[in-house]
Amino acid sequence: MTIRTILIHPDPRLKKVVPPVAEITPDIRTLADDMLQTMYDAPGIGLAAPQVGEMVRMITMDCVKEEGAEPRPLVLINPEVTWSSDATSVYEEGCLSIPEQYADVERPAEVKVSWLDVDGTAQEEHFKGLWATCVQHEIDHLDGKLFIDYLKPLKRQMITRKMQKLKRERARA
């Protein structure tokens, strides 16, 4: 397993809609392992393939945060929201591609998602709470959308400028 480099906004790859995975190959399984390793190392609770520069419709997530609790790593290939609740919730979201920036985002409180696992088996689950927020946030990445796209233009521009400055500083380092 390899820890991959996480792209930082603004990067044009983060704004692209990625195509579905046509076939689950050994390379896809390796990418899934790398993404889980990268996500845990960051540390984060979710990661989408475009965030590591792979234009593949796949996300990883694990929202178990309780100390000593058993981790629950999920790999979702071609995830799709098939139902969402009318009720909404607001979470303070962050993103590994937009480090140290957080903002409240309102999303459906519950969603039903279908996907393929790394064995190609169809899966479906009803997500609530943090899991629902995380899966929607990560699926947004596959559609070229970032959590800051939900913010007012001024706040979004401010965060984008901070990320541009961060990228310049990292490039000089």
SULJO-V102192 format. One record per backbone hydrogen bond with DSSP energy under -1.0 kcal/mol. CO is the residue of the C=O (numbers start at 1). NH is the residue of the N-H. Records with the same first field share a line. If there is no record, write none. Layout:
BEGIN
CO=NH / NH
END
This chain:
BEGIN
11=14
12=15
23=25
25=29
26=30
27=31
28=32
29=33
30=34
31=35
32=36
33=37
34=38
35=39
36=40
37=41
38=42
39=44
45=62
47=60
48=51
49=52 / 54
50=53
51=7
54=56
56=58
57=78
58=49
59=76
60=47
61=74
66=69
74=61
76=59
77=116
80=114
83=112
87=109
89=107
91=105
93=103
95=98
97=9
98=101
103=93
105=91
107=89
110=85
111=127
112=82 / 83
113=125
114=80
115=123
116=77
117=120
121=117
123=115
125=113
127=111
128=131
129=133
130=134
131=135
132=136
133=137
134=138
135=139
136=140
137=141
138=142
140=143 / 145
141=144
142=18
146=149
147=150
148=151
152=156
153=157
154=158
155=159
156=160
157=161
158=162
159=163
160=164
161=165
162=166
163=167
164=168
165=169
166=170
167=171
168=172
169=173
END
